[in-house]
């Protein structure tokens, strides 16, 4: 996984924490909790999507290597 995906996840969580602090001061604990839970789900989905993309890239690369090897022999 490249550093760009981690950077996006970090900024998403950092912004959510900042939003939750503001919401906590103005609207209360429950709304702040919702903001944080939504961010948690979003970042978790980002991790799962990135893992899936990594697996697909690896599988495609391995498949190409098999085809290249079969053509060679």
N, CA and C of each residue as an Amber inpcrd file, in Angstrom:
protein
   219
   0.8490000  -1.1730000   0.0000000   0.0000000   0.0000000   0.0000000
   0.8930000   1.2340000   0.0000000   0.6110000   2.2060000  -0.8400000
   1.4930000   3.3550000  -0.9060000   1.1450000   4.3860000   0.1600000
   2.0310000   5.3450000   0.3200000   1.8630000   6.3310000   1.3860000
   0.6870000   7.2610000   1.1470000   0.2760000   7.4370000  -0.0940000
  -0.8470000   8.3360000  -0.3970000  -2.1230000   7.8670000   0.2910000
  -2.3760000   6.5710000   0.2870000  -3.5960000   6.0710000   0.9170000
  -3.5610000   6.3000000   2.4280000  -2.3780000   6.1530000   3.0320000
  -2.2640000   6.4290000   4.4670000  -2.4670000   7.9070000   4.7500000
  -1.9510000   8.7460000   3.8760000  -2.1180000  10.1880000   4.0470000
  -3.6050000  10.5480000   4.0060000  -4.3390000   9.9930000   3.0540000
  -5.7730000  10.2700000   2.9510000  -6.5120000   9.8090000   4.2040000
  -6.1570000   8.6520000   4.6990000  -6.8110000   8.1120000   5.8960000
  -6.5010000   8.9740000   7.1150000  -5.2360000   9.3930000   7.2250000
  -4.8460000  10.2430000   8.3510000  -5.6410000  11.5440000   8.3220000
  -5.6860000  12.2050000   7.1610000  -6.4140000  13.4670000   7.0630000
  -7.8910000  13.2710000   7.3550000  -8.4680000  12.1700000   6.9100000
  -9.8880000  11.9050000   7.1700000 -10.1420000  11.7800000   8.6730000
  -9.3060000  11.0160000   9.3510000  -9.4840000  10.8540000  10.7970000
  -9.1880000  12.1510000  11.5610000  -8.1400000  12.8660000  11.1460000
  -7.8020000  14.1280000  11.8010000  -8.9500000  15.1230000  11.6590000
  -9.4990000  15.2390000  10.4460000 -10.6150000  16.1590000  10.2290000
 -11.8520000  15.7380000  11.0160000 -12.0780000  14.4470000  11.1170000
 -13.2240000  13.9640000  11.8900000 -13.0600000  14.2930000  13.3710000
 -11.8420000  14.1490000  13.8790000 -11.5980000  14.4940000  15.2860000
 -11.8300000  15.9860000  15.5080000 -11.3630000  16.7960000  14.5790000
 -11.5740000  18.2470000  14.6790000 -13.0620000  18.5710000  14.6290000
 -13.7840000  17.9430000  13.7010000 -15.2300000  18.1520000  13.6020000
 -15.9340000  17.7000000  14.8760000 -15.5180000  16.5640000  15.4090000
 -16.1590000  16.0310000  16.6200000 -15.9590000  16.9690000  17.8020000
 -14.7830000  17.5590000  17.9020000 -14.5290000  18.5190000  18.9940000
 -15.4710000  19.7170000  18.8600000 -15.6050000  20.2320000  17.6450000
 -16.5030000  21.3670000  17.4200000 -17.9520000  20.9890000  17.7280000
 -18.3610000  19.8110000  17.2780000 -19.7280000  19.3440000  17.5080000
 -19.9510000  19.1010000  18.9990000 -18.9630000  18.5670000  19.6690000
 -19.0670000  18.3010000  21.1030000 -19.3710000  19.5950000  21.8600000
 -18.7010000  20.6670000  21.4560000 -18.9070000  21.9530000  22.1160000
 -20.2710000  22.5620000  21.7930000 -20.7810000  22.3150000  20.5790000
 -22.0200000  22.9820000  20.1770000 -23.2700000  22.1070000  20.2800000
 -23.1290000  20.7980000  20.0040000 -24.3200000  19.9550000  19.9210000
 -24.3630000  18.8220000  20.9370000 -23.2420000  18.4560000  21.4920000
 -23.2490000  17.4390000  22.5220000 -22.5480000  16.1540000  22.1350000
 -22.4920000  15.2750000  23.1280000 -21.7240000  14.0300000  23.0070000
 -22.2440000  13.0750000  21.9350000 -23.5370000  12.9030000  21.8450000
 -24.0780000  11.9120000  20.9100000 -23.7730000  12.2730000  19.4590000
 -23.9090000  13.5370000  19.1190000 -23.6140000  13.9560000  17.7460000
 -22.1280000  13.8110000  17.4580000 -21.2890000  14.1570000  18.4190000
 -19.8390000  13.9910000  18.2460000 -19.4960000  12.5170000  18.0610000
 -20.1630000  11.6630000  18.8160000 -19.9400000  10.2170000  18.6920000
 -20.2960000   9.7440000  17.2840000 -21.3870000  10.2310000  16.7380000
 -21.8050000   9.8620000  15.3810000 -20.7580000  10.3040000  14.3650000
 -20.2290000  11.5110000  14.5110000 -19.1940000  12.0160000  13.5970000
 -17.9860000  11.0820000  13.6130000 -17.5480000  10.6840000  14.8010000
 -16.3830000   9.8040000  14.9150000 -16.6670000   8.4030000  14.3730000
 -17.8550000   7.8880000  14.6320000 -18.1960000   6.5490000  14.1350000
 -18.2660000   6.5240000  12.6130000 -18.7990000   7.5950000  12.0200000
 -18.8480000   7.6660000  10.5600000 -17.4380000   7.7040000   9.9740000
 -16.5540000   8.4630000  10.5910000 -15.1690000   8.5280000  10.1250000
 -14.4990000   7.1670000  10.2600000 -14.7600000   6.4920000  11.3490000
 -14.1850000   5.1680000  11.5690000 -14.6150000   4.2080000  10.4550000
 -15.8920000   4.2160000  10.1270000 -16.3920000   3.3400000   9.0570000
 -15.7940000   3.7150000   7.7030000 -15.7120000   5.0040000   7.4320000
 -15.1620000   5.4650000   6.1560000 -13.7270000   5.0100000   5.9780000
 -12.9120000   5.1910000   7.0140000 -11.5020000   4.8150000   6.9180000
 -11.3490000   3.2990000   6.8520000 -12.1870000   2.5800000   7.5710000
 -12.1440000   1.1180000   7.4860000 -12.4520000   0.6590000   6.0560000
 -13.4480000   1.2770000   5.4360000 -13.7680000   0.9440000   4.0480000
 -12.6020000   1.2880000   3.1210000 -11.9140000   2.4000000   3.4020000
 -10.7480000   2.7680000   2.5950000  -9.6740000   1.6920000   2.6930000
  -9.4360000   1.1840000   3.9080000  -8.4530000   0.1150000   4.0950000
  -8.8650000  -1.1410000   3.3300000 -10.1290000  -1.5230000   3.4460000
 -10.5990000  -2.7320000   2.7710000 -10.5190000  -2.5780000   1.2550000
 -10.8940000  -1.4140000   0.7480000 -10.8070000  -1.1750000  -0.6940000
  -9.3640000  -1.2160000  -1.1740000  -8.4640000  -0.6160000  -0.4040000
  -7.0440000  -0.6100000  -0.7830000  -6.4840000  -2.0250000  -0.7480000
  -6.8660000  -2.8080000   0.2660000  -6.4100000  -4.1970000   0.3480000
  -6.9140000  -4.9930000  -0.8500000  -8.1580000  -4.7660000  -1.2250000
  -8.7400000  -5.4610000  -2.3690000  -8.0100000  -5.0750000  -3.6520000
  -7.7080000  -3.7930000  -3.8140000  -6.9720000  -3.3370000  -4.9930000
  -5.5790000  -3.9520000  -5.0270000  -4.9220000  -4.0180000  -3.8620000
  -3.5940000  -4.6340000  -3.7830000  -3.6600000  -6.0990000  -4.1950000
  -4.6670000  -6.8310000  -3.6910000  -4.8150000  -8.2460000  -4.0420000
  -5.0670000  -8.4140000  -5.5350000  -5.9080000  -7.5530000  -6.0980000
  -6.2000000  -7.6440000  -7.5320000  -4.9480000  -7.3710000  -8.3590000
  -4.1380000  -6.4120000  -7.9450000  -2.8990000  -6.1000000  -8.6510000
  -1.9390000  -7.2710000  -8.5890000  -1.8070000  -7.8700000  -7.4140000
  -0.9110000  -9.0140000  -7.2390000  -1.3950000 -10.1900000  -8.0800000
  -2.7060000 -10.4620000  -8.0460000  -3.2590000 -11.5780000  -8.8170000
  -3.0650000 -11.3530000 -10.3150000  -3.2640000 -10.1310000 -10.7760000
  -3.0730000  -9.8340000 -12.2000000  -1.6210000 -10.0190000 -12.5950000
  -0.7210000  -9.5940000 -11.7320000   0.7080000  -9.7400000 -12.0060000
   1.1020000 -11.2130000 -12.0610000   0.5940000 -12.0000000 -11.1110000
   0.9100000 -13.4320000 -11.0860000   0.3210000 -14.1350000 -12.3050000
  -0.8730000 -13.7360000 -12.7030000  -1.5040000 -14.3340000 -13.8790000
  -0.6920000 -14.0260000 -15.1320000  -0.2050000 -12.7910000 -15.2530000
   0.6080000 -12.4130000 -16.3980000   1.9130000 -13.2040000 -16.4150000
   2.5050000 -13.3980000 -15.2520000   3.7490000 -14.1800000 -15.1770000
   3.5040000 -15.6170000 -15.6360000   2.3530000 -16.1990000 -15.2250000
   2.0320000 -17.5720000 -15.6420000   1.8720000 -17.6500000 -17.1500000
   1.1760000 -16.6760000 -17.7050000   0.9620000 -16.6690000 -19.1550000
   2.2970000 -16.5100000 -19.8780000   3.1360000 -15.5860000 -19.4110000
   4.4520000 -15.3800000 -20.0260000   5.2860000 -16.6490000 -19.9590000
   5.2260000 -17.3300000 -18.8270000   5.9940000 -18.5760000 -18.6500000
   5.4690000 -19.6590000 -19.5910000   4.1520000 -19.7520000 -19.7030000
   3.5650000 -20.7640000 -20.5860000   3.9310000 -20.5010000 -22.0430000
   3.9750000 -19.2410000 -22.4340000   4.3420000 -18.9070000 -23.8110000
   5.8210000 -19.2000000 -24.0880000   6.6300000 -19.0360000 -23.0600000
   8.0640000 -19.2560000 -23.2010000   8.3770000 -20.7380000 -23.4140000
   7.6540000 -21.5860000 -22.6880000   7.9180000 -23.0290000 -22.7730000
   7.0200000 -23.5880000 -23.8040000
